[in-house]
Amino acid sequence: MADGRLEVDLPKYHVYIEYVNNKEKPEIKFNLTREELVRIIATPYNTGNPFWFCGKLVQPEKTARVVIFWSYEYCRKLALSNREEIANHPDKKVVID
């Protein structure tokens, strides 16, 4: 606030997708802005259109579960109860559960 502007922490959105096909690993995309969340994921998903997620084209009907969670911290600062960073945990399903 040195220059007179008020600094506001905006939430960072994190998206977890679990696929119907159990052979595909669940994935998490971290640190999206609200605009990115709406434009890249929520709008296409809600209208039944495919969207890009973690480098692959996802068909909404092939998703079993989508979880959107948010924080005021970047993912590198978020940790599980055992203090392991969520971004580095190998089993993304454990992070969500």
Secondary structure as UniProt FT lines:
FT   TURN            2..3
FT   STRAND          12..19
FT   TURN            22..23
FT   STRAND          27..32
FT   HELIX           34..36
FT   HELIX           37..42
FT   HELIX           43..46
FT   TURN            47..48
FT   STRAND          51..53
FT   TURN            54..55
FT   STRAND          56..58
FT   HELIX           60..62
FT   STRAND          63..71
FT   HELIX           75..77
FT   TURN            81..82
FT   HELIX           86..88
FT   HELIX           92..96
//
